[in-house]
Amino acid sequence: GRNRNYRLTKARHMAMYLLRKEAKMGFKEIGMSLGGRDHSTVINACQKVSAMISNDSSFRNKVQVLQNLLDKSCLSVVQQMFAACFLMFIYVCIESVFALVIVSLLIINISITL
């Protein structure tokens, strides 16, 4: 329903933001990577996420948790960002810290074996 679509959009916006800020990908490249979206959509998403980080301490803490988990992995920057997108998607859709921890451990374990 409507609530599920909002959560998916929020996760996609976070993915766009992380790919832009951490992987330094261009707006057009990010849009193409995430479903062929226009670069202006990516710009708008990045602005929204920046505002959410500034205004919502709970959301800011979620972002920091993801960044800390990724810092501990052995993945390349681009692999980290795609992992972060996946983590945020799982967290936003399921809204479970337990699910976030399980998936995080899986990603860190996969990165160690690469």
C-alpha positions as CSV (number, residue, x, y, z in Angstrom):
1,G,0.0,0.0,0.0
2,R,0.9,3.7,0.3
3,N,3.0,3.2,3.4
4,R,5.1,0.5,1.7
5,N,5.7,2.7,-1.3
6,Y,6.9,5.5,0.9
7,R,9.4,3.2,2.6
8,L,10.7,2.0,-0.7
9,T,11.1,5.5,-2.0
10,K,12.9,6.5,1.2
11,A,15.3,3.6,0.8
12,R,15.9,4.4,-2.8
13,H,16.6,8.1,-1.9
14,M,19.1,6.9,0.7
15,A,20.8,4.7,-1.8
16,M,21.1,7.7,-4.2
17,Y,22.5,9.9,-1.4
18,L,25.1,7.3,-0.3
19,L,26.2,6.7,-3.9
20,R,26.7,10.4,-4.4
21,K,28.4,11.2,-1.1
22,E,30.5,8.2,-0.5
23,A,31.2,6.7,-4.0
24,K,31.3,10.1,-5.6
25,M,29.2,8.9,-8.5
26,G,27.6,11.4,-10.8
27,F,23.8,12.2,-10.8
28,K,23.3,10.7,-14.2
29,E,25.2,7.5,-13.4
30,I,23.3,7.0,-10.1
31,G,20.0,7.5,-11.9
32,M,20.9,4.9,-14.6
33,S,22.1,2.5,-11.9
34,L,18.8,2.7,-9.9
35,G,16.2,2.1,-12.5
36,G,16.9,4.6,-15.3
37,R,15.8,7.6,-13.3
38,D,16.5,11.2,-14.5
39,H,19.5,13.1,-12.9
40,S,17.1,15.7,-11.5
41,T,15.3,12.9,-9.5
42,V,18.7,12.0,-8.0
43,I,19.5,15.7,-7.2
44,N,16.1,16.0,-5.5
45,A,16.6,12.8,-3.5
46,C,20.0,13.8,-2.3
47,Q,18.6,17.1,-1.1
48,K,15.8,15.4,0.7
49,V,18.1,13.0,2.5
50,S,20.5,15.8,3.5
51,A,17.5,17.6,5.1
52,M,16.4,14.4,6.8
53,I,19.8,13.8,8.2
54,S,19.9,17.4,9.5
55,N,16.4,17.4,11.0
56,D,15.9,13.8,12.2
57,S,18.3,12.4,14.8
58,S,16.8,8.9,14.5
59,F,17.4,8.9,10.8
60,R,20.9,10.4,11.2
61,N,21.7,7.6,13.7
62,K,20.6,4.9,11.1
63,V,22.9,6.4,8.5
64,Q,25.8,6.5,11.0
65,V,25.2,2.8,11.9
66,L,25.3,1.9,8.2
67,Q,28.5,3.9,7.6
68,N,30.2,2.4,10.7
69,L,29.3,-1.1,9.5
70,L,30.7,-0.4,6.1
71,D,33.9,1.1,7.4
72,K,34.6,-2.2,9.1
73,S,34.2,-4.2,5.9
74,C,36.8,-5.0,3.3
75,L,34.7,-4.0,0.3
76,S,35.7,-1.4,-2.2
77,V,33.9,2.0,-2.0
78,V,31.4,1.2,-4.7
79,Q,30.7,-2.3,-3.2
80,Q,30.2,-0.6,0.2
81,M,27.7,1.8,-1.3
82,F,25.7,-0.9,-2.9
83,A,25.8,-2.9,0.3
84,A,24.6,0.2,2.2
85,C,21.8,0.6,-0.2
86,F,20.8,-3.0,0.4
87,L,21.1,-2.6,4.2
88,M,19.0,0.6,4.2
89,F,16.4,-1.1,1.9
90,I,16.1,-4.0,4.4
91,Y,16.0,-1.8,7.4
92,V,13.4,0.6,6.0
93,C,11.1,-2.1,4.5
94,I,11.3,-4.5,7.5
95,E,11.9,-1.9,10.1
96,S,13.8,-4.4,12.2
97,V,17.1,-3.7,13.9
98,F,17.5,-7.5,14.1
99,A,17.2,-7.8,10.3
100,L,19.8,-5.0,9.8
101,V,22.3,-6.7,12.1
102,I,21.9,-10.1,10.4
103,V,22.3,-8.6,6.9
104,S,25.2,-6.5,8.1
105,L,27.0,-9.5,9.4
106,L,26.4,-11.4,6.2
107,I,27.9,-8.5,4.1
108,I,30.9,-8.2,6.4
109,N,31.4,-11.9,6.2
110,I,31.2,-11.9,2.4
111,S,33.7,-9.1,2.2
112,I,36.2,-10.9,4.4
113,T,36.0,-14.0,2.1
114,L,36.5,-12.0,-1.1
